[in-house]
Amino acid sequence: MVFEVLGAAGLAAAGVTAYGVRGRSAQLFGPSIWKGPATRRAIALTFDDGPSESTPDLLSLLYDYGARATFFQCGHHVRRLPRVALRCVADGHEIGNHTDTHPALYLRSSQFIFEQLERAQQAIAETCGVTPTLVRPTFGARWFGLRPAQKRLHLLGVMWTTLARDWRLSATDVATRMEASAHPGAILCFHDGRELTHHPNIDSTLDSLRQLLPKWAEAGYEFVTVSELLNLHAAPGAE
């Protein structure tokens, strides 16, 4: 009987931990959000893994629709492509932390997690002149050391309402998936990079957005940063 109770408790703990790792609304490993209030007809477009050589094409597309977005950038790519990272800020977008070298944080030590976030913070601050207040864990997977790291670096975690899966789906499939997911307060996750890949192919992302942006604009959606969606501050990139 004792072993049955212990076994059940162990399974329950494992279930809670698993949800804490990947559950979009979980708070176990640090404060985070996955959607904003539905009080205005606005959605937050977010882009992970950049900046990349293709980010300027994305920036031009967003500019055509007056869209502001949040870019969760890797410190490695910020150091590699500083002008592209800086243009994101100059164009009015918000920069978030997406670790330094895009490792999985799952099962990592607290020190490792902190150093990954701290190095990315430093790279972004030194290059772009802004200090991120938002963080998105790589692969959407969190672990025990993330909460203290977020606290030390004053970061709010950001998951997503819907993940585009634009690294493997066709542009048509991405557009279908994301069009059905848009609603006031939604946080939509795309990619302008592919982990540590140089010169990544993000045609699926770009082509899907060429289909989606005019439809969303016609439907009356405003494209805002995550912080604007949450009313954390008025200006993209503000500290």
N, C-alpha and C positions, 0 to 999 in steps of 0.2 A: 504493500500500500504506500509506504514511504517513497519507494522508488517510482511508483506511478505518479505521485504528486510532484516529485522532483522533475520527472520527465515532462509532465504537463507544464510545469513552471518554466522549464528550459525552452520548450517549444514556444510558449507565449512570449518569452523574452526575445527569442530569435525572430519571431514575427514582428514584434515592436521595432527591433533593430533594423530589420529588412525594410520596413515601411519608412523608418527614419532616414535610411540611406537614399531611397528613390521616390518616396511619396511626395508629390508636388506640394501638398499642404502641410507636410510634417514639420514640426518645430524642434524635434529632439536634438538635432545637431547644430542648432543656431536659428535665430529669427530669420524668416524668409517669407516672401509673398509669391503668388503665382497668378494673380489677377488684380485689377484695380477696381475702384467703384464704378458702378454703371450709371452714374449721375450725369454723364455727358456722353455724347456720341463720339467717342474717341477710342483709338486702339494704339498700343505701343508695339512698334516693330523693333525687334532686337536681332542683332547679328553677332555670331560667335566666331572665334578662332582667328580673327584678323589681327592687324591689317594684312592684306595680301596685295599682290600686283594687280588684282582685279577689283579691289575696293574702289578706285577712282571711277570705274564704270558704274558701280552701284551708287556712288555719291551723286553722279550726274543724273541718274535715273530718279533718285529721291528728290533732287533739286527741282526737276521738272514738275513734280507734284506738290512742292512745298512741304515735303515730309521731313519731320525731324525723327530721329531714331536713336536707339541706344546701342553702342558697339561694345561688346564685352571682348576686350583685347588681351592678347598674350604679350607679356613683357618681351619675350624673344623677338616677336615680329615688330613690336614698337621700336626696338633698338635697330632692327634690320631695315625697316622702312619708316624712318622718322617723319619724312615729309608727308607720307600718306596718313600717318596717325595724326599729325598736326592739322591736316586738311579736314579731318573728321570734326575736330573742334571748331575750326574756322568756319565750317559750313553750318554750325549751329547744333551739332549732334552731341549727345552725352556719351562719355566714356566710362565703362565699367571694367572691373578686374576679372580676368579669366585665367588666372595663374600665370606663372612665368614661362614654363615650358610644356604646358598642357599634359601633365601626368594625371593618371587616375588618383584621386585622393583616398579612395577606399583602402582601408587597412594600413594607411600611412601613419607615421608618428606625428604627434602634435607639433614638434619642431619642424618637421619637413613641410607640413601644411602651412605653418606660419611663414616660413622662409619663401615658399612659392608665392604666397600672396604679397608679402612685403617687397620682394624683388619686382613684382609686376607693378605695385604701387609706385615704387621709386622710378621705374622706367617711364611710366606714364606721366608722373609729375614732372620729371626732368625734361621730357620731350615735349609734352603738350601744355605744361603750365597749369594743369588741373589735377586734383587728387580725387580719385574715385570714391564714391560713397556706396556703391553697389558692387556686389560680387555674384558671379554665376559659377558654381562648381563644375568642373569638367565632367562631361558625360552625365550631368545632372545627378551625380552620386556624391553624397556627403559622408563624413566620418567624425569621430569624437573630437578630434583636434580643431575642427572648423569653428565651433562656437567660441572658444577662447581667442582664436585668431581674428574672427570677426569683431569681437569686443575690443581687442587691442588696436585694431586698425579702423574701427568705427565704420564697419561695413554691414549693410543690409543684404541678405541673400535674395536672389531673384531666380525663381524657377520659370515656368511658362504655363500658359493656358493650353497651347497646342504647339507641338514640335513639327516643323515642316518635313523633316527627314529628307531634306534637299540634297544630301550627300549621296543618296542612292535612288531616289524616285525621279521620274521624268518631270519635266516642267509642267506638263499637262496634269499629271497626278498630284504634284505639289499644289498647283492652282486649285484643283478640285477640293483637295483636303483642306486647304487654308481658307478658301472662300466660305466653306460651310462652317468654319470655326470662328469667323469674325463676329463679334458682338461688342457692345459698349463695355469697356473695361478690360478687354482681352489683351493678353501679353503674348505675342506671336514670335516664335523662335526660328530664325533662319541662320544661314552661315555665309560669311564672306571669306572664309578660309577653310582649310582642311587640316586641323591639328598643326603639325610643324612642317607641312608640305610647302615648298616654294613653288610659285607659279601654279597654284591650284586651279582646277577647272570648276568654275561656279556658274556655268551656263544655265543649269537647271534653276538656280536661285534667280538669276537675272531675268530669264525668259518667263518664269512664273510670275514675277513681280510686274513684268510688262503687261501681263494679263490682269493681275489683281488690282494694281493701283488705280487704273481708270474706273474699274467697277466699284471699288470702295469709295473713291472720290465722288462718283455719281450718286452713291447711296448716302452721301452726306457725312462720311467719317472724317474726323480730324486725325492726323498722324502726329503723335506726340512722343516725347521721351518717357521712360518709366517714371522718372521723378516728377515730371509734369502730370502724368496720369495719377500719381499718388498725392499730388500737391505738396511735395516735399520742398521744392523751391521753384522759382519761376524761370530761371535761366539755365539752359543746358550746360552741364559741366561746372556749375557753381559748386564751390567747396562748402 
